[in-house]
Amino acid sequence: MTPQEALSQVRSRFPFPGYNVENDASYLTVGKIVEKYVPAGGRVYDFGSGPCDKTAIAAAMGYDCTAYDDLGDNWHKEGDKRDRILAFAEEFGIRFRETFAPSTDGPFDMVMMNDVLEHLHESPRPLLTELVSSLKPGGILFASVPNLANLRKRLSLLRGRTNLPSFDLYFSWDGFWRGPVREYVRGDLTTMTRRMGLELVELSTAHHMLKNLKSSPTRAAYLAVTRLFPDLADTWVLVVRRPANWTPEHVA
């Protein structure tokens, strides 16, 4: 099954209308990266999977998928949403875990983290060390993360507006803030790769947030500028490999 076919299947069966599944680009990125770097039928672990919408892309394509999320966001706790998430995961053959223990289910061909790193309040080093430890030698860590230096955010700052989540959302949030804390630029990701002792395979940009640009002329101008300067796009796509001789002691 192609990534586009998988997206169509996931979209038709996803239990939450109006969720982000209408944003094709981020889902197709997942499908294309998994297809490119994981052998057919290979094992994929999705950390911070949320409702398993992106995990289901890989599962629909025939990959053996395990997903972890604590389902601690406010919306996860509303009504019967947790039960519907678990049922959706089961429908796609995804092993869903609410306890973080990747080594129990590993080793994996790929660990993926889609829009997760920016939510961490602490250094990502301990988490990444545990996730990389659950990979097979030569296995792949794939992460997507918002680009702190993207063009839209630069222009917002020039206009005296924030490049952070809306203050209204932050102000009205109940309990521990689970929104974005620290977004990334190219140098952050290359430094992280080096400090983790991993092999950089791919570091590219993608357009996952075009929905934030409401008008067609604005969107066209944004795409034209980012074709010339790709590092101004909204999302980073990082693919790194665990070297055959990697151990946690390689983390600097």
HELIX and SHEET records of a PDB file:
HELIX    1   1 PRO A    3  ARG A   13  1                                  11    
HELIX    2   2 ASN A   20  GLU A   22  5                                   3    
HELIX    3   3 ASP A   24  TYR A   37  1                                  14    
HELIX    4   4 ASP A   53  ALA A   60  1                                   8    
HELIX    5   5 ASN A   74  LYS A   77  5                                   4    
HELIX    6   6 LYS A   81  GLU A   91  1                                  11    
HELIX    7   7 PRO A  102  ASP A  105  1                                   4    
HELIX    8   8 LEU A  117  HIS A  119  5                                   3    
HELIX    9   9 ARG A  125  SER A  133  1                                   9    
HELIX   10  10 LEU A  151  LEU A  158  1                                   8    
HELIX   11  11 PHE A  167  SER A  172  1                                   6    
HELIX   12  12 ARG A  186  ARG A  195  1                                  10    
HELIX   13  13 LEU A  210  ASN A  212  5                                   3    
HELIX   14  14 SER A  216  LEU A  228  1                                  13    
HELIX   15  15 PRO A  230  LEU A  232  5                                   3    
HELIX   16  16 PRO A  248  HIS A  250  5                                   3    
SHEET    1   A 7 ARG A  95  ARG A  97  0                                        
SHEET    2   A 7 ASP A  64  TYR A  68  1                                        
SHEET    3   A 7 ARG A  43  PHE A  47  1                                        
SHEET    4   A 7 PHE A 108  ASN A 114  1                                        
SHEET    5   A 7 LEU A 135  PRO A 146  1                                        
SHEET    6   A 7 THR A 235  ARG A 241 -1                                        
SHEET    7   A 7 GLU A 199  ALA A 206 -1                                        
END                                                                             
